Amino acid sequence: MLATARRIVEGDKFVRAGKWGSWAPMFFISLDVDGQTLGVAGLGRIGKNVARKAMAFGMKVIYSDVGPDAEFEKATGARFVDKATLLRESDFLTLHVPLNAETKHYIGETELKAMKPTAVLINASRGPVVDEPALARALKDKVIWGAGLDVFENEPKVEAALLGLDNVVMVPHIASATPQTRFAMGRIAATNIIKVLTGGTPDTCVNPDVLKKS
């Protein structure tokens, strides 16, 4: 979100290409994060974590989910809204919904047109949540201001129309790529395996129905 808002990747390429000549009042104008509205689509564990971090920048948080979370709202001041309001009011919209039949292309041409022309879309959930060709058209036509993508619809293939655009930051699915996080992922996997082999219940089973005794 910060890299997209402040045009960090674009600026880095500009300097490396030897194009930087002098400072000017409107040189590389970008977006403020402080005081802006962050929309969170999907207030699960990751969505909540992102929302809390955003509040450190003085951002106002709105969110959509299957229902409101009164405890989170009381603790943070976040506001539950429907999808239409989320699209309309968000300065930055970050996606944290699971991928399923209902969320495939959760953001498409219609949704992008409903967003502010100054809005930024961030996707670090699953690639097919966003209609990539529609996003490429929206970025090219300045329907929205920018996008930051960690995931893609047909990984590792990237929509060709995105590659030539300066108003999108793209990274190769590395949101969890720190030693601490990857080691933690390994420990979780190992613990689950040990529990299954010793007759226990894995901690992070995504299909618990298979564990029910007939």
C-alpha positions as CSV (number, residue, x, y, z in Angstrom):
1,M,0.0,0.0,0.0
2,L,2.8,2.4,0.9
3,A,4.8,1.5,-2.2
4,T,1.9,2.1,-4.4
5,A,0.7,5.3,-2.8
6,R,4.1,7.0,-2.8
7,R,5.1,5.6,-6.3
8,I,8.3,4.0,-4.8
9,V,8.9,1.5,-7.6
10,E,8.3,4.0,-10.3
11,G,10.6,6.5,-8.6
12,D,13.3,3.8,-8.1
13,K,13.3,3.0,-11.9
14,F,13.4,6.8,-12.7
15,V,16.5,7.3,-10.6
16,R,18.3,4.2,-11.9
17,A,17.6,5.3,-15.5
18,G,19.4,8.6,-14.9
19,K,16.3,10.7,-15.6
20,W,16.3,12.7,-12.3
21,G,17.3,16.2,-13.1
22,S,16.0,18.6,-10.4
23,W,13.3,19.1,-7.8
24,A,10.0,20.8,-8.7
25,P,6.9,21.5,-6.7
26,M,4.7,18.9,-8.5
27,F,7.5,16.4,-9.1
28,F,6.4,12.8,-8.6
29,I,3.2,13.8,-6.8
30,S,1.7,10.9,-5.0
31,L,-1.0,10.1,-2.4
32,D,-1.2,10.7,1.4
33,V,-2.0,7.7,3.5
34,D,-2.5,9.6,6.8
35,G,-6.1,10.4,7.4
36,Q,-7.4,8.5,4.5
37,T,-10.1,5.8,4.5
38,L,-9.0,2.2,4.4
39,G,-11.6,-0.2,3.2
40,V,-11.1,-3.8,4.3
41,A,-12.9,-6.5,2.3
42,G,-12.9,-9.5,4.6
43,L,-12.3,-8.9,8.3
44,G,-10.7,-12.2,9.2
45,R,-7.4,-12.6,11.0
46,I,-5.3,-10.9,8.3
47,G,-7.9,-8.2,7.6
48,K,-7.9,-7.2,11.2
49,N,-4.1,-7.2,11.4
50,V,-3.9,-4.9,8.3
51,A,-6.6,-2.6,9.8
52,R,-4.8,-2.2,13.1
53,K,-1.5,-1.3,11.3
54,A,-3.4,1.2,9.1
55,M,-4.7,2.9,12.3
56,A,-1.1,3.7,13.2
57,F,-1.0,6.0,10.1
58,G,-4.2,7.7,11.3
59,M,-6.4,6.0,8.7
60,K,-10.1,5.6,9.2
61,V,-11.2,2.0,8.7
62,I,-14.4,0.7,7.2
63,Y,-15.0,-3.0,6.4
64,S,-17.3,-5.5,4.9
65,D,-17.8,-9.1,5.8
66,V,-20.6,-11.7,6.3
67,G,-21.6,-9.6,9.3
68,P,-20.4,-6.9,11.7
69,D,-17.8,-7.5,14.4
70,A,-19.0,-5.5,17.4
71,E,-16.0,-6.3,19.5
72,F,-13.5,-5.1,16.8
73,E,-15.6,-2.0,16.2
74,K,-15.6,-1.1,19.9
75,A,-11.8,-1.7,20.2
76,T,-10.9,0.2,17.0
77,G,-13.7,2.5,15.9
78,A,-13.9,0.6,12.6
79,R,-17.3,0.8,10.8
80,F,-19.2,-2.1,9.1
81,V,-20.6,-1.2,5.7
82,D,-22.0,-3.0,2.7
83,K,-20.0,-3.7,-0.4
84,A,-21.4,-0.7,-2.3
85,T,-20.4,1.7,0.4
86,L,-17.0,0.0,0.8
87,L,-16.3,0.7,-2.9
88,R,-17.7,4.2,-2.9
89,E,-15.9,5.5,0.3
90,S,-12.5,3.7,0.3
91,D,-9.4,5.7,-0.6
92,F,-7.5,2.4,-0.3
93,L,-9.3,-0.9,-0.7
94,T,-7.5,-4.0,0.6
95,L,-8.8,-7.4,-0.2
96,H,-8.7,-10.3,2.3
97,V,-11.6,-12.5,1.3
98,P,-11.2,-16.2,0.8
99,L,-11.4,-17.5,-2.8
100,N,-14.6,-19.3,-3.5
101,A,-17.5,-19.3,-6.0
102,E,-18.9,-16.1,-4.4
103,T,-15.7,-14.2,-4.3
104,K,-14.2,-15.0,-7.7
105,H,-14.0,-11.7,-9.6
106,Y,-15.2,-9.9,-6.4
107,I,-13.6,-6.9,-8.1
108,G,-14.5,-6.5,-11.7
109,E,-15.3,-3.8,-14.2
110,T,-18.5,-2.7,-12.4
111,E,-16.8,-2.5,-9.0
112,L,-13.8,-0.6,-10.3
113,K,-16.1,2.0,-11.9
114,A,-17.8,2.4,-8.5
115,M,-14.5,3.3,-6.8
116,K,-13.1,6.8,-6.5
117,P,-10.8,7.9,-9.4
118,T,-8.2,8.6,-6.7
119,A,-8.5,5.1,-5.1
120,V,-5.9,2.4,-4.8
121,L,-6.7,-1.3,-4.9
122,I,-4.5,-3.7,-3.0
123,N,-4.8,-7.5,-3.4
124,A,-2.8,-9.8,-1.2
125,S,-5.5,-12.5,-0.9
126,R,-5.9,-14.7,-4.0
127,G,-5.5,-13.7,-7.6
128,P,-8.9,-14.7,-9.0
129,V,-10.6,-12.4,-6.5
130,V,-9.8,-9.6,-9.1
131,D,-10.7,-9.7,-12.8
132,E,-7.2,-8.8,-14.1
133,P,-8.1,-7.7,-17.6
134,A,-10.7,-5.4,-16.1
135,L,-8.2,-4.0,-13.7
136,A,-5.6,-3.4,-16.4
137,R,-8.2,-1.4,-18.4
138,A,-9.2,0.6,-15.3
139,L,-5.6,1.4,-14.6
140,K,-4.8,2.4,-18.2
141,D,-7.9,4.6,-18.4
142,K,-7.4,6.1,-15.0
143,V,-10.7,4.8,-13.6
144,I,-8.7,4.3,-10.4
145,W,-5.4,5.8,-9.4
146,G,-3.3,2.7,-8.8
147,A,-3.0,-0.9,-7.6
148,G,-0.7,-3.1,-5.6
149,L,-0.7,-6.8,-6.4
150,D,1.0,-9.6,-4.5
151,V,-1.1,-12.3,-6.2
152,F,-2.3,-12.9,-9.7
153,E,-5.2,-14.7,-11.4
154,N,-3.1,-17.2,-13.3
155,E,0.2,-17.3,-11.3
156,P,3.0,-17.2,-12.3
157,K,1.5,-15.7,-15.5
158,V,0.7,-12.1,-15.3
159,E,-1.9,-10.3,-17.4
160,A,0.2,-8.8,-20.2
161,A,-1.7,-5.5,-20.2
162,L,-0.5,-4.9,-16.6
163,L,3.2,-5.1,-17.4
164,G,3.6,-1.8,-19.2
165,L,1.7,0.2,-16.6
166,D,3.5,2.5,-14.1
167,N,0.5,2.8,-11.8
168,V,0.6,-0.8,-10.6
169,V,3.1,-2.3,-8.2
170,M,3.5,-6.1,-8.6
171,V,5.5,-8.5,-6.5
172,P,5.8,-12.3,-6.8
173,H,3.5,-13.6,-4.0
174,I,5.9,-12.6,-1.2
175,A,3.6,-11.2,1.4
176,S,4.6,-13.9,3.9
177,A,8.3,-14.0,2.8
178,T,10.1,-13.3,6.1
179,P,12.2,-15.8,8.0
180,Q,9.9,-15.6,11.0
181,T,6.7,-16.2,9.1
182,R,8.1,-19.0,6.9
183,F,9.5,-20.8,9.9
184,A,6.2,-20.4,11.7
185,M,4.4,-21.9,8.7
186,G,6.8,-24.8,8.8
187,R,6.2,-25.4,12.5
188,I,2.5,-25.4,12.0
189,A,2.7,-28.0,9.2
190,A,5.0,-30.2,11.3
191,T,2.8,-29.9,14.3
192,N,-0.3,-30.9,12.3
193,I,1.5,-33.9,10.8
194,I,2.6,-35.1,14.3
195,K,-0.9,-34.7,15.7
196,V,-2.5,-36.7,12.9
197,L,0.1,-39.5,13.1
198,T,-0.3,-39.8,16.8
199,G,-4.1,-39.9,16.6
200,G,-4.8,-36.2,17.5
201,T,-6.6,-33.4,15.7
202,P,-4.6,-31.0,13.6
203,D,-4.8,-27.4,14.7
204,T,-5.5,-25.9,11.4
205,C,-7.7,-28.4,9.6
206,V,-9.7,-26.7,6.8
207,N,-12.1,-29.6,6.3
208,P,-13.0,-30.7,9.8
209,D,-15.9,-32.8,8.5
210,V,-13.4,-35.6,7.5
211,L,-12.5,-36.0,11.2
212,K,-16.1,-36.8,12.4
213,K,-16.6,-40.4,13.3
214,S,-19.3,-42.1,11.3
